[in-house]
């Protein structure tokens, strides 16, 4: 994952190689950083591939040149882009995880802290209103099924209160606003934002290889199969 940012404009790009060896190669790293710079002027992956490359030609032509030079396939897999008059922060963690966040109000320091939090905690949603109703309904079913017959026999209003308490905890776990803030675990992110009169409008979090199915070959099983032993 590579990051480029100029003022209130930022981009993250995931670029894949076949091996860790190439991922550490200087040619690959220079290419990746230049692609991130080009992504500042692109809004999607197709536009990025057609965009001018800092060293000349297009990004796609530069990719082909890198492949020819290092002898291994290189793919520009995906990108995200934020351009806004609000605070925009980017954060990279070891080239494996990247985050962009847009914050209305607050400071640049707060926005960067939130980007670090998102990298570490990976919240699926921003706030409770963003959590799908079907997810909440399913969690209620699960929590009810886990309860003892004794608890289930309690008056409906008591039962509802017990279930609501459990659901609220789950909602806090899956929302940015409900999670303890990594830079001050005595406060939730929501409380920190409220104190600064700020709100998170959107964020993107990319992790290398997310969603790519990895084929794991069991060589021992394959040998036994061929030998007629399995």
Helices and strands as residue ranges (DSSP letters): E 2-6, E 9-17, H 20-23, H 26-39, H 45-50, H 59-70, E 74-83, E 87-93, E 97-104, H 108-121, G 128-130, H 133-146, H 149-152, H 156-174, E 180-181, E 184-188, H 189-195, E 199-207, H 219-226
